[in-house]
């Protein structure tokens, strides 16, 4: 008898505060917040206060609200957090993100409003899988959690969108598609596959038995490396701007 695999490699276990930490999807949340930093660092003018508030807004919207709503849809992380708690957490976090956006609209420019509106829309449309999941696709995920944070980070500092912002956003979109491709395979193996059998027979005579663990090894190792690489790249770019 084999132990049932955790729903994600970063899942801490069941019960209490561990489930709330797991709910944050910390490696992925930090990864996507790094896109805000990459976008801001590409702007011709860098305002650290604006960057900090933008990162906080995305943490509330993506790291907390979106993930809480996602857990309401079928319990992918298998937590025991009550539905009422998930709804309250998501509502408060999304309200906080909107509040930051509205404050930015007063202090910076009313043109921040489209960014706030799109952010609210995509959190609800993607994670609640409205319109029969039309917005719950790989491309929407890559744009919403990859390109959009980079564009928002750039605009919050430059108050415009130039060619370099689009290039950085495209790179973030592509990185998110890589993440999505790898994580989809991992989620399937961890959450849906009960057993894997078979073997790889090498030309030199070696034989490697297949299992869920062996099939997870390469994609999850890649995800771990990328979850370190993207934040380090963002930090390096930010430090270079501050030098």
C-alpha positions as CSV (number, residue, x, y, z in Angstrom):
1,X,0.0,0.0,0.0
2,X,1.4,3.4,-1.1
3,X,0.8,6.6,0.7
4,X,-1.5,9.0,-1.3
5,X,0.7,11.8,-2.7
6,X,0.2,15.3,-1.4
7,X,-1.9,17.5,-3.8
8,X,1.1,19.8,-4.4
9,X,4.8,19.4,-3.6
10,X,4.6,22.4,-1.3
11,X,1.5,21.2,0.6
12,X,2.4,21.2,4.3
13,X,-0.3,18.7,5.5
14,X,-3.8,18.8,6.9
15,X,-5.2,20.8,9.8
16,X,-4.9,24.3,11.2
17,X,-2.5,26.9,10.1
18,X,-0.7,24.5,7.7
19,X,-3.7,24.5,5.3
20,X,-3.7,28.3,5.2
21,X,0.0,28.4,4.3
22,X,-0.6,25.7,1.6
23,X,-3.5,27.8,0.3
24,X,-1.0,30.6,-0.6
25,X,0.7,28.4,-3.2
26,X,3.9,30.2,-2.0
27,X,6.4,29.2,-4.7
28,X,3.9,30.2,-7.5
29,X,2.7,33.3,-5.7
30,X,6.3,34.6,-5.2
31,X,7.0,33.7,-8.9
32,X,4.1,35.7,-10.2
33,X,4.8,38.7,-7.9
34,X,8.2,38.7,-9.4
35,X,6.6,39.7,-12.7
36,X,5.4,42.9,-11.1
37,X,9.0,43.6,-10.1
38,X,10.3,42.8,-13.6
39,X,7.8,45.1,-15.2
40,X,8.5,47.9,-12.8
41,X,12.3,47.5,-13.2
42,X,11.9,47.9,-17.0
43,X,10.2,51.3,-16.6
44,X,12.2,54.5,-17.3
45,X,11.4,55.8,-13.8
46,X,11.2,53.5,-10.8
47,X,9.2,54.5,-7.7
48,X,9.8,52.1,-4.9
49,X,6.6,53.1,-3.0
50,X,4.5,52.4,-6.1
51,X,6.2,49.1,-6.6
52,X,5.6,48.1,-3.0
53,X,1.9,48.9,-3.2
54,X,1.5,47.1,-6.6
55,X,3.2,44.0,-5.2
56,X,0.9,44.1,-2.1
57,X,-2.2,44.5,-4.3
58,X,-1.3,41.5,-6.5
59,X,-0.4,39.5,-3.3
60,X,-3.9,40.2,-2.0
61,X,-5.6,39.5,-5.3
62,X,-3.6,36.5,-6.6
63,X,-1.9,35.1,-3.6
64,X,-5.0,35.1,-1.3
65,X,-8.3,35.9,-3.1
66,X,-7.7,33.9,-6.3
67,X,-6.4,30.9,-4.4
68,X,-9.2,30.9,-1.9
69,X,-11.8,31.0,-4.7
70,X,-9.9,28.3,-6.5
71,X,-10.1,26.1,-3.4
72,X,-13.9,26.6,-3.3
73,X,-14.1,25.0,-6.8
74,X,-13.6,21.3,-6.0
75,X,-11.1,21.5,-3.2
76,X,-7.9,20.9,-5.4
77,X,-5.7,21.2,-2.3
78,X,-8.0,19.0,-0.3
79,X,-8.1,21.4,2.7
80,X,-10.7,21.4,5.4
81,X,-10.9,25.2,5.5
82,X,-14.7,26.0,5.8
83,X,-16.4,27.5,2.8
84,X,-17.4,30.5,4.8
85,X,-13.8,31.1,5.8
86,X,-12.6,30.8,2.2
87,X,-15.3,33.3,1.0
88,X,-14.5,35.7,3.8
89,X,-10.8,35.6,3.1
90,X,-11.2,36.0,-0.6
91,X,-13.7,38.8,-0.3
92,X,-11.5,40.8,2.2
93,X,-8.3,40.2,0.2
94,X,-10.0,41.3,-3.1
95,X,-11.5,44.4,-1.4
96,X,-8.0,45.3,-0.1
97,X,-6.5,45.0,-3.6
98,X,-9.3,47.1,-5.0
99,X,-8.8,49.7,-2.3
100,X,-5.1,50.0,-3.1
101,X,-6.0,50.4,-6.8
102,X,-8.6,53.1,-6.1
103,X,-6.1,54.9,-3.9
104,X,-3.6,54.8,-6.7
105,X,-6.2,56.2,-9.0
106,X,-6.5,59.2,-6.8
107,X,-2.8,59.7,-6.2
108,X,-1.4,58.7,-9.6
109,X,-3.9,58.7,-12.4
110,X,-7.5,57.7,-13.0
111,X,-6.1,55.5,-15.8
112,X,-5.4,52.9,-13.1
113,X,-9.1,52.1,-13.1
114,X,-8.9,49.7,-16.2
115,X,-6.2,47.7,-14.4
116,X,-8.3,47.4,-11.3
117,X,-11.4,46.4,-13.2
118,X,-9.5,43.8,-15.3
119,X,-7.9,42.4,-12.1
120,X,-11.2,41.9,-10.4
121,X,-12.8,40.4,-13.5
122,X,-10.0,37.9,-14.1
123,X,-9.9,36.8,-10.4
124,X,-13.6,36.1,-10.5
125,X,-13.9,34.8,-14.1
126,X,-10.9,32.5,-14.0
127,X,-11.2,31.1,-10.5
128,X,-15.0,30.7,-10.5
129,X,-14.8,29.2,-14.0
130,X,-17.7,31.4,-15.2
131,X,-19.1,31.1,-18.7
132,X,-18.5,27.4,-18.7
133,X,-14.8,27.8,-18.0
134,X,-14.2,30.0,-21.1
135,X,-11.7,32.1,-19.2
136,X,-10.2,29.1,-17.4
137,X,-7.7,28.3,-20.1
138,X,-3.9,28.1,-20.4
139,X,-3.7,31.3,-22.4
140,X,-5.9,33.2,-20.0
141,X,-3.9,32.0,-17.1
142,X,-0.7,33.1,-18.8
143,X,-2.0,36.5,-19.6
144,X,-3.7,37.1,-16.3
145,X,-0.9,35.9,-14.0
146,X,2.0,36.5,-16.3
147,X,1.7,39.3,-18.7
148,X,-0.8,41.4,-16.7
149,X,1.3,41.7,-13.5
150,X,4.3,42.8,-15.6
151,X,2.2,45.4,-17.5
152,X,0.7,46.7,-14.2
153,X,4.2,47.0,-12.6
154,X,5.5,48.9,-15.6
155,X,2.5,51.3,-15.9
156,X,2.4,52.0,-12.1
157,X,5.9,53.6,-12.5
158,X,5.9,54.9,-16.1
159,X,2.2,55.8,-16.4
160,X,2.3,54.6,-20.0
161,X,3.0,51.4,-21.9
162,X,5.9,51.3,-24.3
163,X,7.6,48.7,-26.4
164,X,9.9,47.4,-23.7
165,X,6.8,46.8,-21.4
166,X,5.2,44.6,-24.1
167,X,8.4,42.6,-24.6
168,X,8.8,41.9,-20.9
169,X,5.1,41.1,-20.6
170,X,5.5,38.6,-23.5
171,X,8.4,37.0,-21.8
172,X,6.4,36.7,-18.6
173,X,3.5,35.2,-20.5
174,X,5.8,32.6,-22.1
175,X,7.3,31.7,-18.7
176,X,3.8,31.2,-17.3
177,X,2.9,28.9,-20.2
178,X,5.9,26.8,-19.3
179,X,4.8,26.8,-15.7
180,X,1.3,25.8,-16.7
181,X,2.5,23.0,-18.9
182,X,4.6,21.5,-16.2
183,X,2.2,22.0,-13.4
184,X,-0.8,20.6,-15.3
185,X,1.1,17.3,-15.6
186,X,2.0,17.4,-11.9
187,X,-1.5,18.1,-10.8
188,X,-2.9,15.3,-12.9
189,X,-0.4,12.8,-11.5
190,X,-0.8,13.9,-7.9
191,X,-4.6,14.4,-7.8
192,X,-6.1,12.2,-10.5
193,X,-3.8,9.2,-11.2
194,X,-4.2,6.3,-8.8
195,X,-1.4,4.1,-10.1
196,X,1.3,4.1,-12.8
197,X,2.9,1.0,-14.1
198,X,5.4,0.0,-16.8
199,X,9.1,0.5,-17.3
200,X,11.7,2.2,-19.4
201,X,14.0,-0.3,-21.1
202,X,17.3,1.3,-22.1
203,X,19.5,0.2,-24.9
204,X,22.3,-0.7,-22.5
205,X,20.1,-3.2,-20.8
206,X,19.0,-1.1,-17.8
207,X,15.4,-1.1,-16.8
208,X,13.6,1.6,-14.8
209,X,10.2,0.9,-13.3
210,X,7.7,3.7,-13.8
211,X,5.7,5.1,-10.9
212,X,3.9,8.3,-10.0
213,X,7.0,9.4,-8.1
214,X,9.3,8.9,-11.1
215,X,6.9,10.6,-13.5
216,X,6.7,13.6,-11.2
217,X,10.5,13.9,-10.7
218,X,11.5,15.9,-13.8
219,X,8.5,18.3,-14.1
220,X,8.5,19.1,-10.4
221,X,12.2,19.6,-10.3
222,X,11.9,22.0,-13.2
223,X,9.1,23.9,-11.4
224,X,11.3,24.2,-8.3
225,X,14.2,25.5,-10.2
226,X,12.1,28.0,-12.0
227,X,10.4,29.1,-8.8
228,X,13.9,30.1,-7.6
229,X,15.1,31.5,-10.9
230,X,12.4,34.0,-11.7
231,X,12.4,35.8,-8.3
232,X,16.2,35.9,-8.3
233,X,16.1,37.4,-11.8
234,X,13.6,40.0,-10.7
235,X,15.7,40.8,-7.6
236,X,18.8,41.2,-9.6
237,X,17.1,43.4,-12.2
238,X,15.7,45.6,-9.3
239,X,19.1,45.9,-7.6
240,X,20.7,46.9,-10.9
241,X,18.1,49.7,-11.2
242,X,18.9,50.9,-7.7
243,X,22.6,50.8,-8.1
